[in-house]
Amino acid sequence: MHPRRPDGFDGLGYRGGGRDEQGFGGAFPARSFTSGSDLGHWVTTPPDIPGSRNLHWGEKSPPYGVPSASTPHEGPAEEPFPGGCSTSVQGQSTEQLNRFAGFGIGLASLFTENVLAHPCIVLRRQCQVNYHARHYHLTPFTIINIMYSFNKTQGPRALWKGMGSTFIVQGVTLGAEGIISEFTPLPREISHKWNPKQIGEHLLLKSLTYMVAMPFYSASLIETVQSEIIRDNTGILECVKEGIGRVIGLGVPHSKRLLPLLSLVFPTVLHGVLHYIISSIIQKFVLLILKRKTYNNHLAESTSPVQSMLDAYFPELIANFAASLCSDVILYPLETVLHRLHIQGTRTIIDNTDLGYEVLPINTQYEGMRDCINTIKQEEGMLGFYKGFGAVIIQYTLHAAVLQITKIIYSTLLQNSI
């Protein structure tokens, strides 16, 4: 289970650590503390948020009270030279530009992942749970066509439904992880001096977090695939209400085909942990390659000032993008099985992804994860696990385009300011 969010910035991995410190997983590498104080885990330094400081690759913020290398030593005051004031003003202007641009780059990436890409998530999930579908929508061309049909017959809301519930799932996941880690010895972060026991405890924390968020994820899934034609105007907290009702057995009546939550624990945790591991490994690998490439360029003195400033922000975003893309592609068949198990027996009515103007009921009768896999393989073929894959292509193409446009705009602003 993963709340659509590339793991790099899914809310589970962000720890506020420095860029060049080693950790395991998450959008930003974890910071390891060396203080021996008993309260060391309560006290942290502000994170190096992209744009908050004018840092280049591999640099760290100097501790408070320690003069930086660029700070001049005390001595006789030098006479001001002509143009010195304008140079200082230009330097301050460039620094301000770097800070605002850094935040702008991060916000653009988050906006793309959580808002612009949501219609792709809606179509992707609807295709995955539609076992009636004859058209698998493996390419982006058919996905664009069905998006146009839904928008024409149901309005724009048909492509943006359930977006609020996805944020709620992310919040529940982040909160559950923090609470569990505070009341248990399970570590939220893994230092560079890791050992197998520490990794096992960290993955156990992730597993418990996915278990807590599982009923809310199921409720969010229903909101994103339920047809807008028969859907009532539910509130933003309907996801929380349905999730709690699923746990205690109250709320909207379900059919006898509804699978108990205990039978959903294994596929949900398996998908979430594998997604976390794969995205973490790929992120570290890509980041290592980009760091080595940047380091070699600096040694060859072939890096322009503009490129040096770009290297302070974009390697992390590129690594997060690659990690999320690879993990989503690799685990797409497992995600299809997971969504079908979660949606079974919930009396959900979905849109007809073949025609774009009818609705269909979900009447599957899977007995479990193994039966679901075998049934899809026999009745729909191996490509049945990849229904709606064209939406993934559109989603990450859009994300890559936004990153590239942001990079061009930032480069232009830097060239005009230098």
Salt bridges, closest charged atoms under 4 A:
ASP7 OD1 - HIS2 NE2 2.61
ASP7 OD1 - HIS275 ND1 3.96
ASP10 OD2 - HIS2 NE2 3.12
ASP10 OD1 - ARG5 NH2 2.92
GLU21 OE2 - ARG31 NH1 3.80
ASP48 OD1 - ARG53 NH1 2.70
GLU95 OE2 - ARG99 NH2 2.78
GLU113 OE2 - HIS399 NE2 3.83
GLU177 OE2 - ARG15 NH2 2.90
GLU177 OE2 - LYS206 NZ 2.88
GLU223 OE1 - ARG231 NH2 3.96
GLU228 OE2 - ARG157 NH2 3.40
GLU228 OE1 - ARG231 NH1 3.49
GLU316 OE2 - ARG19 NE 3.44
ASP328 OD2 - ARG124 NH1 3.86
ASP328 OD1 - HIS275 NE2 2.81
GLU335 OE1 - ARG124 NH2 2.92
ASP351 OD2 - LYS161 NZ 3.31
GLU380 OE2 - ARG340 NH1 2.65
GLU380 OE1 - LYS387 NZ 2.80
